[in-house]
Amino acid sequence: MLSVLHARSFFALMTPLWLWACTHTYRERLDSELGAWMGKTPDSLIERWGAPRSTYIMDNGKKALSYEETAFVSRSLGSVYAYPRPDIYSYSDSCKITFFTDSSQKLLESYTYAGAPGVCLDQIEDSRSSRSKP
């Protein structure tokens, strides 16, 4: 009985830590990928990622280029004794990445992102694969 309680306690403590570690790793990778664009031209970003979903020129002369992605997921919880379970759930995750130019609009200076880091990384991978095809 005691070992079952220890096992439950172990998993109860480790699950949030494991989830944090996965998210932390995604965030580090995402920051590395996006940081590599700093100092490059907006044109080189557009050549690689395509046209942004939206652009905005701020009063200070800087330009914001925003890319957005939404991932829709539908999953079944499996089957029991070869009978499909009706337990199907769906959800969506999104990501918005915005790059900011310097005031001359010639170089990318900073970026922000909001949403699921994994979806943001998928967005970057999709831009690579769609642009690398002849």
N, C-alpha and C positions, 0 to 999 in steps of 0.2 A: 504493500500500500504506500509506504513511504517513497519507494522509487518511482511510482507513478506520479506522485505529487512533485517530486524533484524534476521529472521529465516535463511535466506540464509547466512548471515554473520556468524551466530552462527555455522552452519554446516561447512562452509568454514574454520573456525578456529578450530573447534573441530575434524574434520576428521583426519588431520595430527597428532594431539595430541593422538587420539584414536589409530591410527596405530603405533605410537611410543610406546605407553604403551603396546600394544600387543607384539611387537618385544622385548621390554625391559624385559617383563615377560618371554618370551621364552629364552632369553639370560641368565637371572638369573637361570632358571631351568637347562639350559644346563651346565652352569658353575658349578652348584651344582652336577649334575650327573657326569660330567667328573672329577671334583675335588675329588670326592669320590674314584677315582682310584689311586690317588697319594699315593706312599708308598707301593703299592701292586705289586705283581710280574707280569711280562709280561705273564707268563704261565696262571695265573688266568684270565687275560684279554682274552687270546686266548680261554681258556675253555668256557668263557661266550659268547664272540662275534664271535668265529670262527677265522679262519686264516685271517690275514690282506691281503688287496689287494696287498700291496707292503711293503717291508722292505728295510732299507738302513743302513749300518754301517758307521758312520762318522769317520773322522780321529782322533777325540778325544776319540774314543771308545764307544761313545753313539750309541744306535740303535734307529731308527725311524720306527714306525709301523703305517701304514696309512690304514684307512678304508674310503671307498667312497660309496655314495648312490645318486641315481638320481630318482626323482619322476616325472612321466609324468602325466599331468592332461589335460583332454579334457572336456569342458563344453559347454552346449547349453544355450542360453539366454532365453529359455522358449518358450512359445507359446502365440499366440494372437488369441483369440476367437476360441480356439480348433484347430487352424492351426499351425503346427510346424514352427518355424522361422528358416531360414537357417543360422542364426548367431551362428556358432560354432567356438570356439577358443580353441587352445591348447597351452600349455607352459610346460616347465620343470624347476624344481628347483633342485639344487644339494647341497651336503654337503661333505666335506672332513675333517675327524678328524685324527690328527696325534698325537700319544703318543711318548714321548722320554724317554728312560731309563737313568739311571746313567751310568757312564763310565764302571762299572762292569757288566752292562746289567742285573742286578738282581732285580732292583726296577724301577717302573715308577716314573719319576721325574717331568715331565711337559707335557703340551699338547697345541695344537693349533687347531683351526677349521676355516673353510672358507665356506661360503655359507649361505643358509637359515637356521636359527636356528630351525624352525619347522621341516624341513626335517631331521636335525641332531637328534632331539628328536625322530622322527619316527624311525630312524635308531637304536637308543638305545632300543626303545620299541620292534622293530622287533627282535633284538638280544636276548632280554629277553624271548619273547614268543617262539622263535624257539629253544632255548636251554632248556627251562623248560619242554618241551614235552618228554615223555620217548621214 
